[in-house]
Every structure is written in structure tokens, then in C-alpha cells.
């Protein structure tokens, strides 16, 4: 492909050095060590819905104005790409990739392997050979198409069983037909097709104070170690961060988890951040304060251990969110899960996100 590559968000020091040089800080007599101590910006982005993108110009404008990173929310999943076994439909994904490229935004690819959002023909697979053949072909075609444009991939999404005690792997088509090797196959294939891509394991529920959530964190660490022991490339873990406003953040445990990943040489990315406020009072100001406080606590816990490669919300405006249907309120109030309200006005949560985006600490 002849298109220029999109910006990567895996080299913040390069951008920082350029900014420092441009500002003349060296000439002003600041030492290199002092300059290096300044926190680098953390790119902020959002998952984008293609239907909304096409229909709502205000939504497109908000993505352009606020985001450093774009994530196709559904258009790189099997169900969107593989209507039938023979072909691939890249229309939605290509549209979002072109938008990001035209606006100098980086991209995250979501997701190469997931046990959900599968087309009917894939759900009907019954043999190991068939499943392995289709999985490898899918990853080869998709990663090759966006090689040099999508620099980071959620290779495997939500593979950990919600309660991993004693069975750690989620019961999916891939697990039933291929066993735990399906994770290895996916990472190996993605790495082979694009050796320069950052490859991420993406999962949820790492932040609450409970034995079950502690087991999920440990399972993620164990899975990463197994991949590394087999010399299978993996570069990061995506922490989805669908935060419940009525539940506390175990900040110490989050810090320890991120630090443990760092000791294994892995980065973290906050990948699907939003706030589920279905059990809070209806008053919008009260909910917005609670959401901002919760997000601040969570991001402080993550960044204290290791700055994430990116912070990505699962949607941008309260006008469009999965939470409205999945976690419906019992009153007439509308959910307020995201950094912009339904009229695209920034909320307190956006102020919190901008602190990290602008390196204010």
C-alpha cells in the first residue's frame, strides 16, 4: 500500500525530545536529566461507531477535535468483516482508518480474536483443522491490509473466564476447538505478518477489591508468562476499565498489577474506559463529579506504577453508549458514562483526561 503510515503512539520520548528542542529548553540551560523528568503526554482516544460516524457530523467533529487515537469499535471484528467465509468486507474499517489518517491520528486495531461477534458460518465450525485454518487466514488478511497503518492490535480479547478459579480460559468456540493454543496461534500469526506491530492482550475487570478480581489479575500475569516462556511476542495488556460508579477502585492492587507487568517488560493500555452510573442518584452534576473522581482514582493508580501507552474511552459522547441498554437505569435519567455529554460539551471527566493528555500529572 502506498498510503503514508499513521502516527505511532509507542515512542513518546521522540515527540517529547522534539518539543523540548523546539522550545529552546537546552539553550535556556536546563539539564538533560531535568528535561527527561518531565512526564510525556499520554495519547487520548475513543472507539468510534461507523454508523454514528456516517450519520452525525457533530460526532465526526468531536472525534477530530478531542482524539489522538481512533479505535474502530466493531468494524474489525469477525462479524463485521466476514459476512461469508470467502470474502472480507473492509468498508467500515477502511472509512475509519482513512479518517484517522487524514487527521494525523494513530489507530488501535480491535480485535483479531474474540469469542463473541462471530458470523454464523464461523459459529458452525466443528473441527480443529477448520478453526485453525480460518483463524490464521483471518489474521493474515486483516493485519496485512493495515500493516504500517495500524501500529497496535488487540490480538486476543476477553479470553479470561470471569471467575478463573479453577478454569482460567473462557468457554468460547476457539477454546473448545483449539484449546488454550488459540491464544498462541493468534499472537504468533500477528507477529509473523507484521513484526513491527505492538501486540496486546485485552481483558476486563482488573480494578475492584475482591478475591475474584485478584484471581483475574493473577491469571493475566500467568498467561503473559506462558507466552513469554514460549518466545511468543506480546508487548502489552489492555485494561478495559468499564468502571462501576458504585464500586471502589483497589488502587494498591492496580498499581501492583501494572508494576508486575512492567517487570515482565510489558506496557499497559487503558482501552475501553467508561463509567457505569446506573445505581447513582439521577442528579447529573452528582454523577459527573462521581465519575470524574472514579476515573481520576483509577488513572492515578495506573500511571503511578507505569504510564499507559494510551487512554481510550469506549465511545466519546453520552449520546452514544452501550451502557444505555446494557445497564439501564430504573428512572428517567440517561446514563452519563463518557467525557462529553449528549450535546458534545466536555464534562468533568474530560478535565481529568486532559491532565494526562497534557502531561500535567
C-alpha positions in Angstrom: 0.0 0.0 0.0 1.2 3.5 -0.8 -0.5 5.5 1.9 1.8 7.2 4.4 1.9 5.5 7.8 -0.1 6.9 10.6 1.5 8.2 13.8 2.5 5.6 16.3 2.0 6.2 20.0 4.7 3.9 21.1 7.6 6.4 21.1 6.6 9.3 23.3 10.2 10.1 24.1 10.8 11.0 20.4 7.9 13.5 20.4 9.0 14.9 23.8 12.6 15.5 22.6 11.3 17.3 19.6 9.1 19.5 21.7 11.9 20.3 24.1 14.3 21.2 21.3 11.6 23.4 19.6 11.0 25.2 22.8 14.7 26.0 23.2 15.0 24.4 26.7 18.5 23.2 26.1 19.6 26.7 25.2 17.9 28.0 28.3 20.3 26.0 30.4 18.0 23.2 31.5 19.9 19.9 32.1 19.0 16.8 30.1 18.1 15.0 33.3 15.6 17.7 34.3 14.1 17.6 30.8 13.8 13.8 30.9 12.0 14.1 34.2 9.0 15.9 32.6 6.1 13.5 32.1 5.4 12.6 28.4 1.9 13.2 27.1 -0.4 10.1 27.2 -2.4 9.9 23.9 -6.1 10.0 24.4 -8.6 8.4 22.1 -12.0 6.9 21.6 -13.6 3.9 20.0 -15.7 5.0 17.0 -19.0 3.6 15.7 -19.2 3.6 12.0 -23.0 4.0 11.8 -22.8 7.1 14.1 -19.7 8.3 12.3 -21.6 8.3 9.0 -24.8 9.8 10.3 -23.7 12.5 12.8 -21.3 15.3 11.7 -21.0 16.6 15.2 -19.7 13.1 16.2 -17.1 13.3 13.5 -16.1 16.8 14.6 -15.7 15.6 18.2 -13.5 12.7 17.2 -11.3 15.0 15.2 -11.1 17.7 17.9 -10.5 15.5 21.0 -8.8 12.3 19.9 -5.2 11.4 19.3 -6.2 7.8 18.8 -9.1 6.2 16.9 -10.3 2.6 17.5 -12.9 1.0 15.2 -15.4 -0.1 17.7 -16.9 -3.0 15.8 -15.7 -2.9 12.2 -12.6 -5.0 12.7 -14.5 -7.8 14.4 -15.2 -11.0 12.6 -19.0 -10.3 12.4 -18.4 -7.1 10.5 -15.6 -8.3 8.3 -16.6 -11.9 7.5 -20.2 -12.0 6.3 -19.3 -15.2 4.5 -16.4 -17.5 4.6 -14.9 -16.5 1.2 -14.8 -12.7 1.4 -13.9 -9.8 3.7 -15.9 -6.5 4.0 -13.4 -3.7 4.9 -15.7 -0.8 4.1 -16.4 0.4 7.6 -12.9 -0.2 8.9 -11.3 1.5 5.8 -13.5 4.5 6.3 -12.4 5.0 9.9 -8.8 4.3 9.1 -8.9 6.9 6.3 -10.4 9.5 8.7 -7.7 8.9 11.2 -5.0 9.1 8.6 -6.4 12.4 7.2 -6.3 13.9 10.7 -2.9 12.6 11.8 -4.4 10.3 14.4 -3.0 6.9 15.5 -5.0 3.7 15.4 -5.6 0.7 17.6 -7.0 -2.4 15.9 -9.8 -4.2 17.8 -9.9 -7.2 17.8 -8.3 -10.1 15.9 -9.7 -12.9 18.0 -12.8 -12.8 20.3 -15.2 -15.5 21.3 -18.2 -13.2 20.5 -19.3 -11.2 17.5 -18.8 -14.2 15.1 -20.7 -14.7 11.9 -23.0 -17.7 11.7 -20.7 -19.7 9.4 -17.9 -19.4 11.9 -20.1 -20.5 14.8 -20.8 -23.6 12.8 -17.2 -24.8 12.6 -16.7 -28.2 14.2 -13.1 -29.3 13.7 -9.7 -28.2 15.0 -8.2 -28.1 11.5 -11.0 -25.9 10.2 -10.8 -23.5 13.1 -7.1 -23.1 12.9 -7.1 -22.6 9.2 -9.7 -19.9 9.4 -8.1 -18.1 12.4 -4.7 -18.0 10.7 -6.2 -16.8 7.4 -8.3 -14.1 9.1 -5.3 -12.6 11.0 -3.1 -12.9 7.9 -5.5 -11.0 5.7 -6.5 -8.3 8.3 -3.1 -7.5 9.7 -1.5 -7.4 6.2 -4.1 -5.0 4.9 -3.4 -2.5 7.7 0.3 -3.1 8.0 2.1 0.2 8.6 -1.2 1.9 9.3 -2.5 0.2 12.4 0.5 0.0 14.8 -1.2 -1.7 17.8 -3.6 -4.6 17.8 -5.8 -6.2 20.5 -4.8 -9.6 19.3 -6.9 -11.5 21.8 -9.9 -10.0 23.5 -11.6 -11.2 26.7 -10.1 -14.7 26.9 -10.0 -14.9 30.7 -13.0 -16.7 32.3 -14.9 -14.2 34.5 -14.1 -16.4 37.5 -10.9 -18.1 36.6 -10.9 -20.4 39.6 -10.1 -23.2 38.7 -10.6 -23.0 34.9 -8.8 -19.9 33.6 -9.9 -19.8 30.0 -13.2 -18.5 28.8 -15.5 -21.1 27.2 -15.6 -20.0 23.6 -15.7 -21.6 20.2 -11.9 -21.1 19.9 -11.3 -22.7 23.3 -13.5 -25.7 22.5 -11.9 -26.4 19.1 -8.3 -25.3 19.7 -7.8 -25.3 23.4 -5.6 -22.7 25.0 -3.3 -22.8 22.0 -5.7 -20.5 20.2 -4.1 -17.6 22.0 -0.6 -18.7 20.9 -1.7 -19.1 17.3 -3.2 -15.6 17.2 -0.1 -13.9 18.6 2.3 -15.9 16.5 0.4 -15.2 13.4 0.0 -11.5 14.0 3.7 -11.2 14.8 4.7 -13.0 11.7 2.6 -10.8 9.4 3.6 -7.5 11.0 6.8 -7.9 13.1 6.7 -4.1 13.9 3.2 -4.1 15.4 2.5 -3.9 19.1 0.5 -6.9 20.2 -1.8 -6.7 23.1 -3.9 -9.0 25.3 -7.1 -7.1 26.1 -9.4 -8.0 29.0 -11.6 -6.5 31.7 -12.3 -6.5 35.5 -8.9 -5.9 37.0 -9.7 -3.0 39.3 -12.1 -4.0 42.1 -11.1 -5.2 45.6 -12.3 -8.8 45.7 -10.7 -12.3 45.6 -12.3 -12.9 42.2 -10.7 -9.8 40.7 -7.4 -10.7 42.3 -7.6 -14.1 40.6 -8.3 -12.4 37.2 -5.1 -10.2 37.6 -3.1 -13.3 38.5 -4.5 -15.2 35.6 -3.5 -12.4 33.2 0.0 -12.5 34.6 0.2 -16.2 34.3 -1.0 -16.1 30.7 1.6 -13.5 29.8 4.4 -15.5 31.3 3.4 -18.6 29.4 3.5 -16.7 26.1 6.9 -15.3 27.0 8.2 -18.7 28.1 7.4 -19.9 24.6 9.1 -16.9 23.0 5.7 -15.7 21.6 5.7 -11.9 21.0 3.4 -9.9 23.3 4.0 -6.3 24.1 1.2 -5.1 26.4 -2.0 -5.7 28.3 -5.1 -3.7 27.6 -7.1 -2.9 30.8 -10.7 -2.2 29.7 -11.7 -0.1 32.7 -15.5 -0.3 32.5 -15.8 1.3 35.9 -18.8 0.9 38.2 -19.6 4.1 39.9 -21.0 2.3 43.0 -17.8 0.1 43.4 -14.4 1.2 44.8 -11.1 1.0 42.9 -8.4 -1.1 44.6 -5.7 1.4 43.8 -2.9 -0.5 45.5 -3.8 -3.7 43.6 -4.0 -1.9 40.3 -0.6 -0.3 40.9 0.9 -3.7 41.8 -0.6 -5.3 38.7 0.8 -2.7 36.4 4.2 -2.9 38.1 4.2 -6.6 37.8 3.5 -6.3 34.1 6.3 -3.8 33.8 8.8 -6.3 35.4 7.8 -8.7 32.6 8.7 -6.0 30.1 5.1 -5.3 29.1 3.3 -2.0 28.8 -0.4 -1.3 29.7 -3.1 0.5 27.8 -6.4 1.7 29.1 -8.6 0.5 26.3 -12.4 0.8 27.0 -12.8 3.4 29.7 -16.3 4.5 30.7 -18.4 4.7 33.9 -21.5 2.7 34.7 -23.7 5.0 36.8 -26.9 3.1 36.9 -27.1 2.9 40.7 -26.2 6.6 41.4 -28.7 9.4 42.0 -30.4 11.0 39.0 -28.8 14.4 39.5 -26.4 14.9 36.6 -23.9 17.1 38.5 -23.6 14.5 41.3 -23.0 11.7 38.8 -20.5 13.7 36.8 -18.5 14.5 40.0 -18.5 10.9 41.0 -17.5 9.7 37.5 -14.6 12.2 37.3 -13.4 11.2 40.8 -13.5 7.5 39.9 -11.6 8.0 36.7 -9.1 10.1 38.5 -8.5 7.5 41.1 -8.1 4.7 38.5 -5.8 6.6 36.2 -3.7 7.8 39.1 -3.3 4.2 40.2 -2.2 3.1 36.7 0.1 6.0 36.0 1.8 5.8 39.4 3.1 2.4 38.5 3.7 3.0 34.8 2.2 5.5 32.3 0.0 3.7 29.8 0.7 3.8 26.1 -2.8 5.3 25.6 -6.0 6.1 27.3 -9.1 5.2 25.2 -12.7 5.6 26.1 -15.4 3.2 24.8 -17.2 6.0 23.0 -16.9 9.7 23.3 -20.3 11.3 23.9 -23.1 10.2 26.3 -25.4 10.4 23.2 -24.0 7.1 22.1 -23.0 4.3 24.5 -23.6 0.6 25.0 -24.3 1.3 28.7 -27.8 2.8 28.0 -29.1 -0.7 27.0 -26.8 -3.0 28.9 -27.1 -1.2 32.3 -30.4 0.6 32.1 -31.3 3.0 34.9 -34.6 2.5 36.8 -35.6 6.1 36.5 -36.0 8.5 33.5 -32.4 9.9 33.7 -30.0 9.0 31.0 -26.6 7.4 31.6 -23.6 9.7 31.6 -20.7 7.3 31.1 -18.3 9.3 28.8 -16.2 12.5 28.8 -18.6 14.5 26.6 -22.3 15.0 27.3 -25.1 14.3 24.8 -24.6 17.8 23.4 -20.8 17.2 23.0 -19.9 19.5 25.8 -16.9 18.5 27.9 -17.7 17.2 31.4 -15.5 16.9 34.5 -14.2 13.6 33.2 -12.7 15.3 30.2 -10.8 17.7 32.6 -9.3 14.6 34.3 -8.3 13.0 30.9 -6.7 16.2 29.7 -4.4 16.3 32.8 -2.8 13.1 31.5 -3.0 14.1 27.8 -1.2 17.4 28.5 1.3 15.9 31.0 0.1 17.9 33.9 0.4 14.8 36.1 
